[in-house]
Amino acid sequence: MSQVNLVCAQADDVCVWSEMKREAASYAVREVALSSLLHATILDQQDLGSALVNHLSEKLASGDFSALKLRKVLAEAIESDPGLVPCIARDLQAVKERDPACHSYLQCFLYFKGFLAIQTHRCAHALYKAGRDLLAYHLQSRSSELFGVDINPAAQIGCGIMLDHATGFVMGETARLGDDCSILQGVTLGGTGKSDQDRHPKIGNRVLIGANASVLGNIEIEDGALIAAGSVVLKPVSKNCTVAGVPAKPVGGSCGDPAASMHQGFKA
């Protein structure tokens, strides 16, 4: 890790934004074809929040909802929640640190659809909390169309999230996801069809959920748990436990083989 990134790992969104602007300035010189994009998206923006508003509005715009209108809506969403921009920065850091395919904050910000889908949800959730539910559902729909990610606006997501590859990720209305979690493609945080109220999983902090796993029902997955790819989890999972299979059973971590590794060092 470079000295710049080491500092940013312990700092706030201002540091992440400064590093991303440095990256953009460097690429604007090296890749002339991208210079206009980099200036409009990063270098001409005031801060991380305004850059995200500009970038997402261009991505999410459609024939019946222009980028200009979306900029106003997204800016209002970000302004309504002071904690949103720091979460955006933590998400960027999470991807940069955990995904070896990510070589810069700029790469993630511009092109990683998992990151973009999470930020679309953050804006949709802020609008939902403000009572603007139809706009929130519009953002959910566009995210599903563009990124292949379907997160209900009411779902709660913490900070420092890495949604890797992202395609096929589904998160239900009453689901909750803690801080510093890593989730791969094809994951479902869904219901079992047996309840019509609080019916979705509650995921703790620092949880890793492997590709194509399903966690179903109002169950708790405690901090540090690891869910293996392809598993179907129907029962609660204790802290630092590794589960696998259909249905999922303990196989490692604190509830199985003590030699099983945890996902702290996970690399996609």
Buried (B, 14 or more C-beta within 10 A) or exposed (E): EEEEBEEBEEBEBBBBBBBBBBBBBEBBEEEEEBBEBBBBBBBEBEEBBBBBBBBBBBBBBEEEBEBEEBBEBBBBBBEBBEEBBBBBBBBBBBBBBBBEEBEBBBBBBBEBBBBBBBBBBBBBBBBBBBEBBEBBBBBBBBBBEBBBBBBBBBBBBBBBBBBBBBBBBBBBBBBBBBBBBBBBBBBBBBBEEEEEEEBBBBBBBBBBBBBBBBBBBBBBBBBBBBBBBBBBBBBBBBBBBBBBEEEBEBBBBBBBEEEBEBBEEBEB
